Amino acid sequence: KLWQEINRQYAVLEESELVEAHHLPMRPRATSSSRMSPHVSTFSEAAGSVDQEVSEFYRNGFCHKHWVLLLGTMMCMCEWIDRSVLTIAMESIKEEFLLTDTQMGVMVSSSLWIVPLAITFMGRASDHMLKSTMLGLGVFGWAACTLATGCAGSFATLMTARLLAGLSNCAGYPVAVSLLAEFFGEREMTTAMGYFHSGIAFGGLLGLALG
């Protein structure tokens, strides 16, 4: 289709040169919009809708829904800072508690053990209670468990703190996404999710660089 359009434009140029040379009237030609195929027309409509989505997301400046998105992004960022710092501290923890490689693997993965079962329950529960309250409780519990991980004096305490951190973390992602859907419409939700997931990249970067 692009090659046909180039040939058409080239034919128009050739005719215009011929008209200028012989002073002949030019024949009326169909415009590119009238010759446009349905697929090209659909693409143009989609491009217009993208502009509309972006304008809707940024319309009215920074308002309450953007504040909710900022807090959700910071939640994601803090979660990945926690994971990154724990990765850096693995060797020190292993030496301090005299752990084997197997024990280290069990400790690092322990926060994920409960996730497959608990995250479904948390998602279901968020449909029947205030999402902001549930999300706040989850973040508070996860922060307390992260602090307990740093203060642990034994391997058993460390494992317990990581298991509870995984349980609290289940109230994070599904509830946050559902909460964002209440503030952002269909035409701006994709943009909001892009900012929301940027917290993962920033959290990993800060955790590894500053940790």
Secondary structure, DSSP 8 states (H G I E B T S, - for coil): -HHHHHHHHHHHHHHHHHHHHHT--------TTTT--HHHHHHHHHHHHHHHHHHHHHTTSS-HHHHHHHHHHHHHHHHHHHHHHHHHHHHHHHHHHT--HHHHHHHHHHHHHSHHHHHHHHHHHHTSS-HHHHHHHHHHHHHHHHHHHHH--SHHHHHHHHHHHHHHHTTTHHHHHHHHHHHS-TTTHHHHHHHHHHHHHHHHHHHHHH-
